[in-house]
Amino acid sequence: MATLLVENPAGLTHEMPPGHPEQIARLAAISEALAAPEFAALIRGEAPMAAEADLRLAHPPDHIAAIRGAIPKAGLAALDADTSLSPGSWEAALKGVGGCLHAVDQVLSGAVRNAFVATRPPGHHAEGSRPMGFCLFGNIAIAAKHALDRHGLKRVAVVDFDVHHGNGTQDLLWEEPRALFISSHQMPLYPGSGAPSERGGSDNVVNLPLGPGTGGPQMRQIVQDRMLPALARFAPELVLISAGFDAHRADPLANLNWETEDFAWITREICVFAAAHCDGRVVSTLEGGYDLPALAASVATHVAVLMEQNG
């Protein structure tokens, strides 16, 4: 068994305004980090293009048509103050979704034990009919629906440790009793959602807000006391991770104080859970992380822990 790395070169053509934190250089930094000799054992593949039918697993046709129709022939087109499109954005976004679906297919087929999808734009803020927060489509929520509807799984869990609440994933899975969504995130912070009282249509949402300044020791306690027991009660057959690395103390967009090794720890805890409960089946996809050295180091340690599970 091995770990699959799905890369999305089209993400290098999704341009944002100068100075925007969700920049092309994020993927370049990750690619450089994962080119190190210790990652030679990764199985590497390129993200395929998703079909519009894949997007419709989570988004209505009018949302899909609106995004496609807004793609500019040149320059940039702003969807909101934070989210823009360029001529390469449609391919980048559909290959981001396609990469997640491919990773799910490979893990569920037994071809690989787990997978990481290095892609942009991210997805966890995209609601059913609203792109926002740098996100166009709900990559991880579409992957969850794909596993449920097409692979016939009965229960899929999504764990989101991005510093910002995954409001889009929550919205897309709110009425999906076969999916559990767990989010740890700084609060208060954009997008303003993620209170513990937000529990989903079938008690299938667990929000774990963290106050500004929260560091690794406090996070680890919450994971042990709240996150892992919630996963055990749900008993998923597959764990999906929205892997945002902006809870790092160096990140410019938030105020949590996680260290690089904290991302290794939470990844390992999720993988240990998955090994005990769902044959180690884990698919992780990139969300946030905007300090380039911290992002590169954190992704590297995240992927290294995924690879550990193959020993």
C-alpha positions as CSV (number, residue, x, y, z in Angstrom):
1,M,0.0,0.0,0.0
2,A,1.1,3.5,-0.6
3,T,0.1,7.2,-0.4
4,L,-1.2,8.9,-3.5
5,L,-0.3,12.6,-4.2
6,V,-2.7,14.2,-6.7
7,E,-1.4,17.4,-8.2
8,N,-3.3,20.0,-10.1
9,P,-1.0,21.9,-12.5
10,A,-4.0,23.8,-13.8
11,G,-4.1,25.5,-10.3
12,L,-1.0,27.4,-11.5
13,T,-3.2,29.2,-14.1
14,H,-5.9,30.3,-11.6
15,E,-4.8,33.9,-11.0
16,M,-5.8,36.3,-8.2
17,P,-5.1,40.1,-7.9
18,P,-1.5,41.2,-6.9
19,G,-0.9,40.8,-3.2
20,H,-3.7,38.3,-2.7
21,P,-2.9,35.6,-0.1
22,E,-4.4,32.7,-2.1
23,Q,-1.6,32.9,-4.7
24,I,-0.1,30.6,-7.3
25,A,3.1,30.5,-5.3
26,R,1.3,28.3,-2.7
27,L,1.3,25.3,-5.1
28,A,4.8,26.0,-6.1
29,A,6.0,26.0,-2.5
30,I,4.2,22.7,-1.8
31,S,5.6,21.1,-5.0
32,E,9.1,22.1,-4.0
33,A,8.7,20.7,-0.5
34,L,7.3,17.4,-1.8
35,A,10.1,17.0,-4.3
36,A,12.5,16.1,-1.4
37,P,14.0,12.6,-1.4
38,E,11.9,11.5,1.6
39,F,8.8,11.7,-0.6
40,A,10.2,9.5,-3.4
41,A,7.8,6.7,-2.5
42,L,4.7,8.7,-3.2
43,I,2.5,7.6,-6.1
44,R,2.0,10.7,-8.1
45,G,-0.8,11.5,-10.4
46,E,-2.4,14.5,-12.1
47,A,-5.9,15.6,-11.3
48,P,-8.5,14.7,-14.0
49,M,-11.2,17.1,-15.1
50,A,-14.5,16.7,-13.3
51,A,-17.7,16.7,-15.2
52,E,-20.6,19.1,-14.6
53,A,-22.5,16.0,-13.4
54,D,-19.9,15.7,-10.6
55,L,-20.5,19.3,-9.5
56,R,-24.3,18.7,-9.4
57,L,-23.7,16.2,-6.6
58,A,-23.6,19.3,-4.4
59,H,-24.4,22.4,-6.4
60,P,-27.5,23.4,-8.4
61,P,-27.1,23.9,-12.2
62,D,-27.6,27.7,-11.9
63,H,-24.6,28.0,-9.6
64,I,-22.4,26.0,-12.0
65,A,-23.6,28.1,-15.0
66,A,-23.0,31.3,-13.1
67,I,-19.4,30.5,-12.4
68,R,-18.8,29.3,-15.9
69,G,-20.4,32.4,-17.4
70,A,-18.3,34.7,-15.2
71,I,-14.9,33.3,-16.4
72,P,-13.2,36.2,-18.2
73,K,-11.5,35.9,-21.6
74,A,-8.7,38.0,-20.2
75,G,-7.8,39.7,-17.0
76,L,-9.7,39.1,-13.8
77,A,-13.3,39.1,-12.8
78,A,-14.2,39.7,-9.2
79,L,-17.1,37.6,-7.7
80,D,-16.8,39.4,-4.3
81,A,-14.1,41.3,-2.4
82,D,-12.1,38.1,-1.8
83,T,-12.8,35.8,-4.7
84,S,-11.8,36.4,-8.3
85,L,-11.7,34.5,-11.6
86,S,-9.2,34.4,-14.4
87,P,-9.2,32.6,-17.8
88,G,-7.7,29.5,-16.2
89,S,-10.0,29.3,-13.2
90,W,-12.6,26.9,-14.7
91,E,-10.1,24.2,-15.5
92,A,-8.3,24.7,-12.2
93,A,-11.6,24.4,-10.3
94,L,-12.9,21.4,-12.2
95,K,-9.6,19.6,-11.9
96,G,-9.6,20.4,-8.2
97,V,-12.9,18.6,-7.8
98,G,-11.7,15.9,-10.2
99,G,-8.6,15.3,-8.2
100,C,-10.6,14.8,-5.0
101,L,-12.9,12.3,-6.8
102,H,-10.0,10.4,-8.2
103,A,-8.3,10.2,-4.8
104,V,-11.6,8.8,-3.3
105,D,-11.8,6.2,-6.2
106,Q,-8.2,5.1,-5.6
107,V,-8.5,4.8,-1.9
108,L,-11.8,3.0,-2.0
109,S,-10.6,0.6,-4.7
110,G,-7.7,-0.4,-2.4
111,A,-5.1,0.8,-4.9
112,V,-3.6,3.1,-2.3
113,R,-4.1,3.4,1.5
114,N,-4.6,7.2,1.6
115,A,-4.2,10.3,-0.5
116,F,-3.4,14.0,-0.5
117,V,-4.8,16.4,-3.2
118,A,-2.6,19.5,-3.7
119,T,-4.9,21.9,-5.4
120,R,-6.3,25.4,-5.7
121,P,-8.7,27.1,-5.6
122,P,-9.8,25.7,-2.2
123,G,-13.4,24.7,-1.6
124,H,-14.7,24.7,1.9
125,H,-16.3,28.1,1.9
126,A,-18.3,27.5,-1.3
127,E,-21.9,27.2,-0.4
128,G,-24.6,25.6,-2.6
129,S,-25.3,28.7,-4.6
130,R,-22.6,31.1,-3.4
131,P,-18.9,31.2,-4.2
132,M,-16.9,33.0,-1.4
133,G,-13.7,33.0,0.6
134,F,-11.5,32.2,-2.4
135,C,-13.7,29.1,-3.1
136,L,-15.8,28.2,-6.2
137,F,-17.0,24.7,-5.6
138,G,-17.2,22.5,-2.5
139,N,-14.4,20.1,-3.3
140,I,-14.6,18.0,-0.2
141,A,-18.4,17.9,0.1
142,I,-18.6,16.8,-3.6
143,A,-16.1,14.0,-2.7
144,A,-18.2,13.0,0.2
145,K,-21.3,12.8,-1.9
146,H,-19.4,10.8,-4.6
147,A,-18.3,8.3,-2.0
148,L,-21.9,7.9,-0.7
149,D,-23.9,8.0,-3.9
150,R,-21.6,6.3,-6.3
151,H,-19.5,4.0,-4.1
152,G,-22.4,3.1,-1.9
153,L,-20.8,3.9,1.4
154,K,-23.2,4.4,4.3
155,R,-21.2,6.9,6.4
156,V,-18.5,9.4,5.5
157,A,-16.8,11.9,7.9
158,V,-15.3,15.2,7.0
159,V,-12.7,16.7,9.4
160,D,-11.8,20.3,8.7
161,F,-8.9,21.8,10.7
162,D,-8.5,25.0,8.6
163,V,-8.4,28.1,10.8
164,H,-11.6,29.4,9.1
165,H,-14.9,27.6,9.6
166,G,-15.9,25.5,6.6
167,N,-19.3,27.1,6.2
168,G,-19.6,25.8,2.6
169,T,-19.0,22.2,3.6
170,Q,-21.5,22.6,6.4
171,D,-24.1,24.1,4.1
172,L,-23.7,21.4,1.5
173,L,-23.8,18.5,4.0
174,W,-26.3,20.1,6.5
175,E,-29.2,17.8,5.3
176,E,-27.0,14.8,4.6
177,P,-27.4,12.3,7.5
178,R,-24.9,9.9,6.0
179,A,-22.1,12.6,6.4
180,L,-20.6,13.9,9.6
181,F,-18.9,17.3,9.4
182,I,-16.4,18.3,12.2
183,S,-14.7,21.6,12.1
184,S,-12.1,23.1,14.4
185,H,-11.6,26.8,13.7
186,Q,-10.8,30.2,15.2
187,M,-13.8,32.1,16.5
188,P,-14.5,35.0,16.1
189,L,-13.1,35.1,12.5
190,Y,-14.3,35.0,8.9
191,P,-16.9,33.8,7.8
192,G,-18.6,34.2,11.2
193,S,-20.3,30.8,11.3
194,G,-19.3,27.7,13.2
195,A,-21.0,28.1,16.6
196,P,-21.5,24.9,18.6
197,S,-25.3,25.5,18.3
198,E,-25.0,24.8,14.5
199,R,-25.6,21.0,14.6
200,G,-26.9,20.1,11.2
201,G,-30.2,18.8,10.0
202,S,-29.6,15.3,11.5
203,D,-27.3,16.2,14.4
204,N,-24.4,15.6,11.9
205,V,-22.4,18.8,12.4
206,V,-19.8,19.2,15.3
207,N,-18.3,22.7,15.5
208,L,-15.3,23.1,17.8
209,P,-14.5,26.9,17.9
210,L,-11.1,27.9,19.3
211,G,-10.4,31.3,20.8
212,P,-7.7,33.6,19.4
213,G,-4.2,32.6,20.7
214,T,-5.1,28.9,21.1
215,G,-2.0,26.8,20.7
216,G,-1.2,23.2,20.2
217,P,-1.8,21.9,23.8
218,Q,-5.4,23.2,23.9
219,M,-6.1,22.0,20.4
220,R,-4.9,18.5,21.3
221,Q,-7.1,18.3,24.3
222,I,-10.2,19.3,22.3
223,V,-9.3,16.7,19.6
224,Q,-9.1,14.0,22.2
225,D,-12.1,15.0,24.2
226,R,-14.5,16.1,21.4
227,M,-13.4,15.3,17.9
228,L,-12.2,11.7,18.2
229,P,-15.3,10.6,20.3
230,A,-17.6,12.2,17.8
231,L,-15.9,10.2,15.0
232,A,-16.1,7.0,17.0
233,R,-19.8,7.4,17.6
234,F,-20.4,8.0,13.9
235,A,-18.2,5.1,12.7
236,P,-17.4,6.4,9.2
237,E,-16.3,4.1,6.4
238,L,-14.0,6.9,5.0
239,V,-12.5,10.0,6.5
240,L,-12.0,13.1,4.4
241,I,-9.8,15.9,5.6
242,S,-10.1,19.6,4.7
243,A,-6.5,20.3,5.4
244,G,-6.0,24.0,6.0
245,F,-2.6,25.0,7.4
246,D,-3.5,28.6,8.4
247,A,-3.9,27.8,12.1
248,H,0.0,28.0,12.1
249,R,1.4,30.7,14.3
250,A,3.1,32.3,11.3
251,D,0.0,32.6,9.1
252,P,-1.0,36.2,8.4
253,L,-4.8,35.7,8.2
254,A,-5.6,34.5,11.7
255,N,-4.4,34.3,15.3
256,L,-4.0,30.7,16.4
257,N,-0.6,29.5,17.6
258,W,-0.2,26.0,16.2
259,E,3.3,24.8,15.4
260,T,4.3,22.6,12.4
261,E,4.4,19.6,14.6
262,D,0.8,20.1,15.7
263,F,-0.3,19.4,12.1
264,A,1.7,16.2,12.3
265,W,0.0,15.3,15.6
266,I,-3.6,15.9,14.4
267,T,-2.9,14.1,11.1
268,R,-1.6,11.1,13.0
269,E,-4.6,11.0,15.4
270,I,-7.0,11.0,12.4
271,C,-5.0,8.3,10.7
272,V,-4.8,6.1,13.9
273,F,-8.6,6.5,14.2
274,A,-9.0,5.5,10.5
275,A,-6.7,2.5,10.9
276,A,-8.9,1.2,13.7
277,H,-12.3,2.0,12.3
278,C,-12.2,2.2,8.4
279,D,-9.2,0.3,7.1
280,G,-7.1,3.4,7.2
281,R,-9.0,5.0,4.4
282,V,-8.2,8.8,4.4
283,V,-8.4,11.4,1.6
284,S,-7.0,14.9,2.4
285,T,-7.3,18.0,0.3
286,L,-5.6,21.4,0.6
287,E,-7.6,24.3,1.9
288,G,-5.9,27.3,3.4
289,G,-2.4,28.2,4.5
290,Y,-0.9,31.6,3.4
291,D,2.6,31.9,4.9
292,L,4.6,30.1,2.3
293,P,7.4,28.6,4.4
294,A,4.9,27.5,7.1
295,L,2.6,26.1,4.4
296,A,5.4,24.1,2.8
297,A,6.6,22.7,6.1
298,S,3.2,21.9,7.4
299,V,2.1,20.1,4.2
300,A,5.3,18.2,4.2
301,T,4.8,16.9,7.7
302,H,1.1,16.2,6.9
303,V,2.0,14.0,3.9
304,A,4.9,12.4,5.8
305,V,2.4,11.2,8.4
306,L,0.1,9.9,5.7
307,M,3.1,7.9,4.3
308,E,3.9,6.5,7.8
309,Q,0.6,4.6,7.7
310,N,2.0,2.4,4.9
311,G,4.6,0.8,7.1
